[in-house]
Amino acid sequence: MKQLSLILNIVLLVAVGILYYLHFSGGKKDNKIADTPVVSNTKTNIPQGAPLIAYVELDSLYGNIPAIKQAKIDVEAQQKNIQSDYERSINFLYQERETFSKRTNITQHDVDTFQAGFTKRQQDVESSKQERIEELSSRSARIMQETQNKLKAFLDEYNQQKKYTYIFATGTGLDYMFYKDSALNITQDVLKGLNSKTDSDNK
């Protein structure tokens, strides 16, 4: 009986020791977590040492930069001009062919000669349209490349103070993030700074 009592006392003593250890070691752990500093990132509190992430909405950004908006208007106008010129030239050829077909006393030689000329002129019209489209596409690509270079240069300068680890681009055909916290959206900040820098460079 005495041995059983002794064993129970030993078990209780060990249990109390374990609880004592867990209580104070757990308290220290909680205090350590509570004391961990955080870095404020707009509306989101991110633990120190965690990567700072932001993103830019390219559709919104490019849609609000005057130079790009004007370039888009110019490109669309030129596209319409190319198509209009093409349709006018093709219609003129078809009218000539219709007029020729109504002529009387046409020989086979006349038909062959006209058809050869018609085919050549039609090919010239098609080639002219294609060349103008390629030239316009190259110009558009050059404008976008220049814009992206300016954006990258601005973000390099912008991030010297912000210290973001990653800055992502989202937009039509680029949106591979399944979730975006709007607190990480720096589009308006970048738009304001980029437009301000562009205005300053143009003066």
Contacts in CASP RR format, 6 or more apart in sequence:
PFRMAT RR
TARGET T0000
AUTHOR 0000-0000-0000
METHOD contacts of the structure
MODEL  1
MKQLSLILNIVLLVAVGILYYLHFSGGKKDNKIADTPVVSNTKTNIPQGA
PLIAYVELDSLYGNIPAIKQAKIDVEAQQKNIQSDYERSINFLYQERETF
SKRTNITQHDVDTFQAGFTKRQQDVESSKQERIEELSSRSARIMQETQNK
LKAFLDEYNQQKKYTYIFATGTGLDYMFYKDSALNITQDVLKGLNSKTDS
DNK
36 47 0 8 1.000
36 48 0 8 1.000
37 48 0 8 1.000
38 45 0 8 1.000
38 46 0 8 1.000
38 47 0 8 1.000
38 48 0 8 1.000
39 45 0 8 1.000
39 46 0 8 1.000
39 47 0 8 1.000
39 48 0 8 1.000
39 49 0 8 1.000
39 50 0 8 1.000
39 52 0 8 1.000
41 52 0 8 1.000
41 183 0 8 1.000
41 184 0 8 1.000
42 183 0 8 1.000
42 184 0 8 1.000
43 183 0 8 1.000
44 181 0 8 1.000
44 183 0 8 1.000
44 184 0 8 1.000
46 52 0 8 1.000
51 165 0 8 1.000
51 166 0 8 1.000
52 162 0 8 1.000
52 163 0 8 1.000
52 164 0 8 1.000
52 165 0 8 1.000
52 166 0 8 1.000
53 164 0 8 1.000
53 165 0 8 1.000
53 166 0 8 1.000
53 167 0 8 1.000
53 168 0 8 1.000
53 184 0 8 1.000
54 162 0 8 1.000
54 164 0 8 1.000
54 166 0 8 1.000
54 167 0 8 1.000
54 168 0 8 1.000
54 184 0 8 1.000
54 185 0 8 1.000
54 186 0 8 1.000
55 167 0 8 1.000
55 168 0 8 1.000
55 169 0 8 1.000
55 170 0 8 1.000
55 177 0 8 1.000
55 180 0 8 1.000
55 184 0 8 1.000
55 185 0 8 1.000
55 186 0 8 1.000
55 187 0 8 1.000
56 151 0 8 1.000
56 155 0 8 1.000
56 167 0 8 1.000
56 168 0 8 1.000
56 169 0 8 1.000
56 170 0 8 1.000
56 185 0 8 1.000
56 186 0 8 1.000
56 187 0 8 1.000
56 190 0 8 1.000
57 170 0 8 1.000
57 171 0 8 1.000
57 185 0 8 1.000
57 187 0 8 1.000
58 169 0 8 1.000
58 170 0 8 1.000
58 171 0 8 1.000
58 172 0 8 1.000
58 174 0 8 1.000
59 171 0 8 1.000
59 172 0 8 1.000
60 187 0 8 1.000
60 191 0 8 1.000
61 151 0 8 1.000
61 187 0 8 1.000
61 190 0 8 1.000
61 191 0 8 1.000
61 194 0 8 1.000
62 68 0 8 1.000
62 147 0 8 1.000
63 69 0 8 1.000
64 191 0 8 1.000
64 195 0 8 1.000
65 147 0 8 1.000
65 191 0 8 1.000
65 194 0 8 1.000
65 195 0 8 1.000
65 198 0 8 1.000
66 195 0 8 1.000
67 147 0 8 1.000
67 198 0 8 1.000
68 143 0 8 1.000
68 147 0 8 1.000
71 140 0 8 1.000
71 143 0 8 1.000
75 136 0 8 1.000
75 139 0 8 1.000
75 140 0 8 1.000
78 132 0 8 1.000
78 136 0 8 1.000
79 136 0 8 1.000
82 129 0 8 1.000
82 132 0 8 1.000
82 133 0 8 1.000
82 136 0 8 1.000
85 129 0 8 1.000
86 125 0 8 1.000
86 128 0 8 1.000
86 129 0 8 1.000
89 125 0 8 1.000
89 128 0 8 1.000
90 122 0 8 1.000
90 125 0 8 1.000
93 118 0 8 1.000
93 121 0 8 1.000
93 122 0 8 1.000
93 125 0 8 1.000
96 118 0 8 1.000
97 114 0 8 1.000
97 118 0 8 1.000
100 106 0 8 1.000
100 114 0 8 1.000
150 194 0 8 1.000
150 198 0 8 1.000
151 190 0 8 1.000
151 194 0 8 1.000
154 190 0 8 1.000
154 193 0 8 1.000
154 194 0 8 1.000
154 197 0 8 1.000
155 167 0 8 1.000
155 190 0 8 1.000
158 189 0 8 1.000
158 190 0 8 1.000
158 193 0 8 1.000
159 167 0 8 1.000
162 186 0 8 1.000
167 186 0 8 1.000
168 177 0 8 1.000
170 177 0 8 1.000
170 180 0 8 1.000
END
